[in-house]
C-alpha cells in the first residue's frame, strides 16, 4: 500500500499531521509530481544540497512541532547563496 510506512511512523509517534517531507514522499509514491525536497541536518549539508539542486532555493524549518512554518519565521525563499 502506498505510504504505509510513512503513515505507520506518524501513528507510532502519535502525530495527526505529516511533515512536509513525509507528505511530499506520500504524494510522489502516489504518482503525483512534487517539487524535489531534501532534508539537511547541518549548514554544510544545506549548502551541498543547494549547490546540487541549483540556486535559487527555498529553505524551511523541518519540525513535526511546527505546522505553519511561515507563522514562526521558518521560511526563506529565493536564496541565491
Secondary structure by P-SEA (a helix, b strand, c coil): ccaaaaaaaaaaaccccccaaaaaaaaaaacccccbbbbbccaaaaaaaaaaacccbbbbbbccccccccccccccccccc
